[in-house]
Amino acid sequence: MKGYIAITTILIILAIVTLIILTLSSSSIFEASSGLDYSLSQESYYLALACSEYSLFQLVNNPPQCVGGDNCSTIYNKTDCQSEPGCSWSGGYSGNEVLNFLNGSCTINSISDTGTQQRTIQTKGQVKDYVKKIEVRIDRVFPEIIVKSIKEIP
């Protein structure tokens, strides 16, 4: 009888200890998973930001130009260029690129408002299933770039 009580007590204690260990380990796994989710989400954000910076660099180094007649090279506005006889709007960085990295990729959408002035750049960073998007609004590209805002978008 004493042995039966001892074995039953040990089994109950082992069941309680096992339950406690399982509870603690599952919460640790959940915390680790949440930490990984946050890390991957941040990585996708920074990839989107990297593509935004790359786009700004490309805009500065590959500006659109008014080409054609003698007066064309002094015109920095698309509308003015197109209205000037013998001039046409040419070149400039327009986006539509995908950059691949070791941990993910980022996409640069087509840059809107093509001209030397106001533009909008939208980029997307992706790491596994985690996606973040960024929008950059530019007030002026030429002769110097003026960024109005950089924000995360849904």
Secondary structure, DSSP 8 states (H G I E B T S, - for coil): -HHHHHHHHHHHHHHHHHHHHHHHHHHHHHHHHHHHHHHHHHHHHHHHHHHHHHHHHHHHHS--EEEESTTGGG---HHHHHHSTTEEEE----EEEEEE-SS-EEEEEE-BS-SSS-EEEEEEEEETTEEEEEEEEEEE-SSS-EEEEEEEE-
